[in-house]
Amino acid sequence: MRPQHWLYILPLRLRSLFLRGKVEQEMNEELQYHLDAKIAEGIASGLSPREARHRAMRAMEGLEQRKEDIRDTLRIHWMTDFVDDVRYAIRSLGHAPGLTLLVVMTLALGIGMTSATFSMVDAQIFRPYPVPHPGNVVTLVSTTHDSSYDNFSYREYRDIRDKTNSYDGVIAYKDMEAVGFIAESAATPKIKGGMLVSGNYFAVLGVEPRMGRGFREDEDKVPGRDPVAILGPEFWKHEFASDPGVVGKTIHLNGTNFTVIGVAPETFTGLQIFDHPDLYIPLAMARTFSTNHAVDFFEDREDRELNVKGRLSAGTTVQHASSELAALAKSLENEYSKVNRDRGAAVHTQFEMRTRGDDQNWKFAVIFVVLSLAVLLVACTNVAGLLLSRARARTREIAIRLAIGAGRFRLIRLLLTESMILASFGGMAGIAIGYGIVEWFHSYQSLIFMTDLPSSMPFHIDTRALLVSVALSALSAFLCGLAPALQSTKPDLTNGLKSADVDMPGRKKLWGRNLLVVAQVAASLMLLTAAFLMVRGFRDSALAGAGFEKDHLLMTSFDPRLLQYSPAQTKQFYQLLAERVRSAPGVQAATLTQNIPLGLDGFDSVAFVPEGFQMPRERENFVSTMDTVDEGYFQTIGIPILQGRSFLKSDTEESPRVVVVNSHFAAHYWPGANAVGQHIRLNSRDGALIEIVGVAKTIAYQNAGERPVDFVYMPLAQHSIPRMVLMLRSAGDPLQLVQPVKEVVRTVDASMPMLDTRAYGEFYRNWVIEAPRVAMKFVAGMGVIGLLIAIAGLYGLMAYNVSRRTREIGIRMALGAARSDVLRLVMGKGVLLVGTGTVVGLAMGLSLEQLMNSMLFNAGSVDILAYVVVVPSLFIVTLLAAYVPARRASRIAPTQALRYE
Amino acid sequence: MSKPSDLVQGTLDLLLLKIVALQPMNGWAISQRLKQMSSDVLQVSDGSLYPALHKLEQEGWITAEWKASENNRRAKFYSLTRLGRKHLEKEAANWDRLSAAISHVVRMEEA
């Protein structure tokens, strides 16, 4: 039909739909007019009024049928039937408010948890880059033996950009880093998140600045020539109060003047999941932000700090781009055999990058979603069970409907409408619950991101999550409504009409219902096992402790690069600072370290060749994590030196190079021998020779509860680092040291900012203990909710079974069965079902544990305790749920039971 | 002759549209006019008239309005819409072609 036709008849349909009473009345009036005219005509032709009336009615051939014919022409039956169904369903649900509430709550919990967890998985895996045509933006990675996702150096990026044909453009950017920002001079710097990007970054991504312009290609040509910056949308809003005149203004970044040339649009929050940069700066300005004066970012092929992404040109496949890049990597390996040895390259889609094997966050999120879906599944099974017990009470009503000619499909539709209404209410409440869960997570945001940088959790109940909730509601309506609807509309009229209590069935008929109970017990057992495993996994890592003394420590960071110190100035600053702070009041010990243990920043790594160790043929060197510390470190932190010595004041730039390694490192490369006095060479076989002077106790470095790893300490005097953390030990509250330290810093350089000043113990509690506990609470909560749902469902089904057998029980008791006999009869069934469910759930739990172990905990073995605790408690609780109805059954008075129906 | 089974299918629509095209009319008047115009040959039963009218109304070919009739009672008057007029023209043309063809076949001399 043509559109204008629809425009015309749509009001007619709407009128028929919403003004049904009026339409009906008009129809009656019209027909009455006709009849009256016909009667008048009959009387005029000499008939008696009675005869005339009969004739008129006869001519109409059945007035009511005609009305029905006319109603048919209105073509709204499907709608009016639906409205009728809804009305009927609401009325009949209103008769069982308790049941309705139980069902709605059950579904709401399942849907709410699933939509909340989906929003996490969505943010971490599925949500596309906030750029036009995000699908053809791919990530280019360098690959080695140790990492499948390595970055590229600047020279490598230029090679890729110039020598590949698969892309419309190839961009590069460094990770977001701290930048000292001053809007007006004279103020102390604030720490902001800056990101160095290639000149074509915005152009290739297709991001149009909301004001000003993007970078020009030539602004990224000459190192240090063009100090220009583009502001992130949030930064512009908060730091510049959305000033429309910001373009052209001068800002100070790390002591250098930059000109603001544009502001990124609201929609572009960056390509990273958690980081949302405040500032974008061309790569050519890298030296202003360099963390390492020893390497030349623009020339050193080994300085691999760049994330590289490309926009595939039309018609190019990822496979093609990947093989092209692999070929390029091969030729680079030939050309630069030393720095590119065994180095390959690959191209990955966004999805592949987001689900990379060495990242744990998304795996947690996926586990959460799987658990939530399991809860939803239990909820649906429950609701199906409860609806079944309702449908049973209506067997007779339905049989009558079928007998007087209702179509089976029509009845199924009616029953599905009912479950659809339940699911819509459940869905609405579920969205509220999901929103609450996400908000609850957000309330821990500051705990999880303890940084001055603009990082945040991008989890929201947004349109995508809402759509998923709606889809889940519809799905659960179908899941929990269909089985009862099919079952209760089985065209088995004779039995249905005989009595409401007819299904005294063969074993076959009860199969499905027993299966429901078993599935519930099994599913909730699996859920609980998973929850318990996670709780234990988290607790283990939290209890493992750090392996050093973490109380009475104050930490504060310095970054002289923010003031554009030269390496010599930096060295002098730290020397003076350490010297003076040690004599400050209240300071028992002080040390400078590049990173704190278990901190937010990853440790650097060092490549080395251990002397006298048989290197595997295919390896050039080994890699270990490392820290750079001064001579006070081990004493201040409280890490025991097991063999040899700590660093000394006499280890200077001029003296022979020395390192301290941890005991794991020592046992790794010199098993059974004393590592002190052994040597390692830096980078390769012919690298600088360094003596091992001490072996320190192995502690946890990156994660509490991590497996022991190799670790190397270098002395600050021989390995200068610009950004250092000052750690101070106090007798009492470490925060009392803040003021004295401030005084000392002022005497060295009044304009030097102190960053992230915190008590280490407080930091440790927040980051190492409290943050995982949030996740733990979440899973444990899910497990408990799952158990509650399962208990409700089991109770419902047992009660159903009992009510179904009321008559049978009455007869048994009339014939002399004792209460205990009845109790045993009913409970026997419950025990059998719960037992079967437990066995199935145990099998499911075991395979889930293997999955979780392989993904997260690396425990490898079966956690016996989990089952010793979970299985009996589940067994007892579920049997209680069966006991209550069983007890009720045993109290049935025979007289009453036999009168039943 | 109680059922309109003699009417070729779809013809009733055509007749109703044509009658209403002449002037707006209520259901009773339409049934009278139908009898009168076809000299009682085409009799549409009262029972099938109204569903047919309502169908045309829902298709958007005719539209209804409540007005006072000759005897001063409120009655539902149907009139042709623009869409209905187009439809009528098309159907009328179809009818002409069809009836001409059928006449042609019926009048063929038996060889």
Interface residues (C-beta under 8 A of the other chain):
Chain A: H5 Y8 I9 L12 R13 S16 E26 M27 E29 E30 L31 Y33 H34 D36 A37 K38 A56 A59 M60 E61 G62 Q65 R66 D69 I70 D72 T73 L74 R75
Chain B: S2 N26 G27 W28 S31 S45 D46 G47 S48 Y50 P51 H54 K55 E57 Q58 E59 G60 W66 S69 R73 R74 A75 K76 T81 L83
